[in-house]
Amino acid sequence: MSGDDLITVKNLHFTFSSGRKVLNGVNLSLRTGERLALLGTNGAGKSSLLHCLMGLVPVENGEIAILESRCETEAEFRAVRGRVGLLFQDSDDQLFCPTVLEDVMFGPLNLGQSREDARKIALQMLSDLGLDGFENRITYQLSGGEKRLVALATVLAMSPEILLLDEPTNGLDADVEKRLIEILRSLPQAMLIISHDRLFLDQVATRSVRLQDGVISQA
């Protein structure tokens, strides 16, 4: 793992519990300052790869190193999870508190912030994403696009060093997508982005790779 590599994956294998193998020797690196697009058809294993990187599913074999730390055991993954933000493909998997403010505060509180500081962080993040006045909204009553932005706010409120974004434009209308593009381009974090929206990727990604037949190739 070089000093510029934030994530390094070597010969990673993963099989669903159904027996279908989706990762068959994946090699991948994410470098400092990079916004890397991960392309591939539905079912290629793109989301599974992100889940492997977070230690949410067990891999068969292979090596994962994140922020210069090898990640194999649950304790090793737990040590880096606060430094890596994952935006799930389905916002309902990310939002579970009654109100928007509680959802965005959850991460900072989990990282040891006081309630007062967590509230300040959450309100600032909502403001940064154009969600002023959303703090008391009921989460499950939001539109799909609103949920997407709130889910992103929950991730960014934890100040991660790396962002893993799974279909970030899902449910967004054109105006909100434009705002999201501006936000992502302004952020300093390295990103690994899954998206079928090529126009979005053309404006955000700095490099692209493709996951096909269980391995990574240049896009």
N, C-alpha and C positions, 0 to 999 in steps of 0.2 A: 504494500500500500504506500503510494508516494505521498509526499506532504500536501499535494494538491487534490488528492482523492479523498472525498468525504465519505463515499460509500464504495466498497469493492465487493463484488460477488464473483465467486469462482466455482465453476462446475456444480451449480445448484440444481438439485432434483426435487420435484414435489409431485405427489399423486393424490388425487381426491380419494375420500373414503370409499367412493363407488368403484375405485380401481382404475379410473381414467388418469393417465399420466399427462400433465400439462407442461411441466418444466423438466427438461431432459439434458441438463448440462449448461445452464445459463451462466454466461460471463458478462459482467457489466461493471462500469465505473461511473460515478457522478463526481464531477470536479468542482472546486470552488468557483462560485460565480456563474455556474452553468444552469441553464433551464433546458433540461433534456426531455424531449418528447418520446414517449414509448408507444409505438404504433402496433397495430395487429387487429385481426378479426375478432368478433365476439367469440368468447370461449377459448381464446388463445392462451389465457393464463396471466394476463396483465394484472388484474386485480389481485390474483393469488400471489404474484411476485411481490406486490406492495405489502400484502399481509405477512409474507415470509420475512420481509425486511423489518417488520415491527415485532416479529416473534409471536404473531397471533395464531399461526398454524405451524405444525411441526414439519420440518424438511427431512427428506430421507438421508441425503448427504450433500456435501459441498461446504463452502466457507462464506461467511458474511462478516465483513468488518465495517463498522460505522464509527466515524470520528476517531479513527486510530485505535478502536477497541474491537477485538474479536467478539462476536455475538453468537453464542451457541446455547447457553443455558438461560432459563427464565430470569435468573438474577442478572445475567449479563445484558439481556435485552432491557430489563427494567431500568438499568443504570443509564441507558441512552434514550429511552422513550420520551422523557421530558425535553429532549433536545431535537426531536424529530416530530414534525406535525403531520398527521395523516388526515386528509379530507376524504371521507368515505364516499363511494359512488352514490349511495342512498342517504340523503340528509337525515331521514328518520332513524338511521342507525347511530347518528351522532348527537341528536337532540333528545333529551329525556327529562329535562326539568320543566316545571309548569310555565315559567316565564322566560323571555329572551335574556333578561339580565342574569337570572340564575344560571342559565346555560353557559353564558360567556364568562361568568365569574368562576365557574366550577374548576377550570384548568388552573388559573392562578392560585386559587385556594388550595388545590391539590399539591401545588409546588411550594406551599408554605407561606404565601402572602397573607397579610391580615385582611379581614373583611373590608376594611376601609380602602386599603390599597387595591384589593381585587376589584372593588366597585369602580374605583377611578380608572383602572386599566380597562375594564369592560366598557365603561361609558366612552372612553377615548377611542377604543377599537370600533365600537358601533358608529361613532361619529366619522371615523376615518373611512368607513365603508358606506357612508351615506345613509346610515340607519338611525339618525337622530330621532328620538321619540319612540323608538321600538322597545325600550327596556321593559315596559310593563305589558307588552303584547303577549298573548297566549300562544305558545310555540306551535301547537298543533293546528291553530287556526290560520297560520301564515300560508301564503301562496308558495308554490314550488320554488320560484325564484327567490322569494324572501327567505325561505328556509335555507337555500343554498348559501346566501350571503351570511346569514347568522351562523351556519355551520363553519364557514370560513373564518368568521370572527372568533369562534371558540378555539380554532386552531392557532390563529395569529396572536391571540391574547396570551398564549404561553411562551411567546418570543422564541420559537424554535429556530435552530440553526439550519435545518433542512426541511423542505416542504415536499410531501408526497401527495399529489393532487389527482384524484380519480374522477374523471369527467367533471371538471369544475364548472363548465357552462351548462350543465343539465338544468333545464327549467328556466333559463334566463332569457328575457326578451332582448332585442337588439341594443337598446339603450343601456341596460344593466350589464350586458356582456361587454360593451365598449368601456364602461367604467371598470369592470373587472380587469380587462386587459391593461388599462392604465395603472391600476393598483399593482398587478403582478410585475409589470415592467419596472415599477419604482422600488420594488422590494429588494433587499440585498441578499436574501437567502438563495442558496442553490435549490433547484426544484427538479423533481422527476414527475412528469405530467402525462397522464393517460387521457386521450381525447380523440373522438372521431371527427371533431370540428377542425378541418384543415385550415380554414381561414383564420380561426383563433390561433392555432399553432404557428401559422406563418408569421403572426405578429408577436408571438411570445417566445417561442422556442429558439434556442441558439444552436441546437443540434438534435438530430433524430436518429433513433434506432428502431428496428422492427423485431417483434417476438413472433416467430413462426415455427411451427413444428417443434416447439419446445426449446428453441435456441434463439440467441440474439444475432441479428445481422444488421449491417448498415442499411438505413432506409434509402 
